[in-house]
Amino acid sequence: MNDLVRQHTALDDSDLEWLHLLVSEWQLLSDLSFADLVLWIPTRDGTRYVSVAQMRPNTGPTSYQNDMVGHMVPRGRRPMLDAALDEGRIVREGDPEWREEVPVRVESIPVRRDGRVLGVIARNTNLLTVRTPSRLELTYLQSASDLAQMIAGGAFPFPGQQVDMDASPRAGDGMVRLDADGVVQYASPNALSAFHRLGLAADLVGHHLGETAAQLAPSRAPVDEGLAKLASGWAPREFEVEANGGVIQLRVIPLKPKGSHIGSLVLLRDVTELRRRERELITKDATIREIHHRVKNNLQTVAALLRLQARRIGSPEGREALEEAVRRVGSIAIVHETLSQNLDERVEFDEIADRVLAMVAEISPGRVTTRRTGRFGILDAEVATPLSMVLTELLQNALEHGFGPGEQGTVEVTAVRGGTRADARLLISVQDDGRGLPADFDPHRAGNLGLQIVRTLVEGELGGRFDMVPASERGTRVVLDLPVRPGKP
């Protein structure tokens, strides 16, 4: 719609925003009318109309089998569009049109904003299945007529009331029609069933909706602005009522077809099961975060015990082995600590990488500088945990074997995300400017425990590739090529 409006019409961005607000709401008008809607906007030179949006009803057969968006119509070909645009009124005159042997009633509704008519909605009703309307259908049609009058008068949609139509109740979910005092004139069967689930034993018709909802809701449950006032229909609002183990979601639409408040349309939906599942998910998420938190605490306890044991060992080799184990346990604890703070099993790995760098740098304080360039990005926990261990081993190996006692240097970790969406990859390099590799060194056969851990995790668990080569000038460069998700070749 943005492209069509900007390319063919003279409307500005504020007008376009109004059209977006209208289109976000007009599924309701289509369903209440049992009709297709097509939004026509006059072109910049005023000689044609361009259709910029289309909506089909969920409550009846469509009048258009083809997509109408982008079609151009010369001015004069459809007199009802011209009359609605020029006179600023709803036009219903004329006989039904025949489209592929189907009679279609056509109406034109001007779209007004701040006293100007921006375009025209063509409302097209398929008359092939017309029959004597029920009370429900009559209420739908009357409510549609009121909304059309409000659109023509610039009173609908409501500014600042952007509605998520995927989450809001629809006409078919349940509908209540109120009079100007908030008393129920009509309640659809679905609406009545929803209130019965809250504990209502009587009919809704003839009762004040706000007072009825307030009586059903527990008195201890706070409701902003007062439940009775919210459900009386004087302002556009969305809210929920919970009682007797049930939850219904309500959306109130005040009706002011001629400028004065004549009543309200209340759409409602039983969301009891939806809210129950959401609570279960929240509980599950909280449990998972608590598990990660406890695992982190247990790992820190293990690291502390290993650290104490290392202090009591007289052998330098034994003490060094335990200190390496402490760092390995610590790298896993960092991942679990990060996961304990998230709502899902995905982490921002850059923070983890920086903390691993700081932890491993404690091996040679003041001698070797560590730094990171590039971004790892967000990774699944299944990738983050082994990758943190791999990074710990590579950094530890570079600091211990790349530099002698008292030597200064730099270890740099670089991360680059690349590949396609179907084969996204993470390219990592760990490069130092130390003494370099021995002449006969083979990283794929080396018996070093740290490199064995790296090979096992990279090739086995992460499904990636690992190599260790001399750096271009001095030192050693380790290269990792990993799929973003585990298990991909």
Secondary structure, 3 states (H helix, E strand, C coil): CHHHHHHHCCCCHHHHHHHHHHHHHHHHHHHHHCCEEEEEEECCCCCEEEEEEEECCCCCCCCCCCCCCCCEEECCCCHHHHHHHHHCCCECCCCCEEECCEEEEEEEEEEEECCEEEEEEEEEEECCCCCCCCHHHHHHHHHHHHHHHHHHHCCCCCCCCCCCCCCCCCHHHCEEEEECCCEEEEECHHHHHHHHHCCCCCCCCCCEHHHHHHHHCCCCCCCCCCHHHHCCCCCCEEEEEEECCEEEEEEEEEECCCCCCCEEEEEEEECHHHHHHHHHHHHHHHHHHHHHHHHHHHHHHHHHHHHHHHHHCCCHHHHHHHHHHHHHHHHHHHHHHHHCCCCCCEEEHHHHHHHHHHHHHCCCCCCEEEEEEECCCEEEHHHHHHHHHHHHHHHHHHHHHCCCCCCCEEEEEEEEEEECCCCEEEEEEEEECCCCCCCCCCCCCCCCHHHHHHHHHHHHHCCCEEEEEECCCCCEEEEEEEECCCCCC
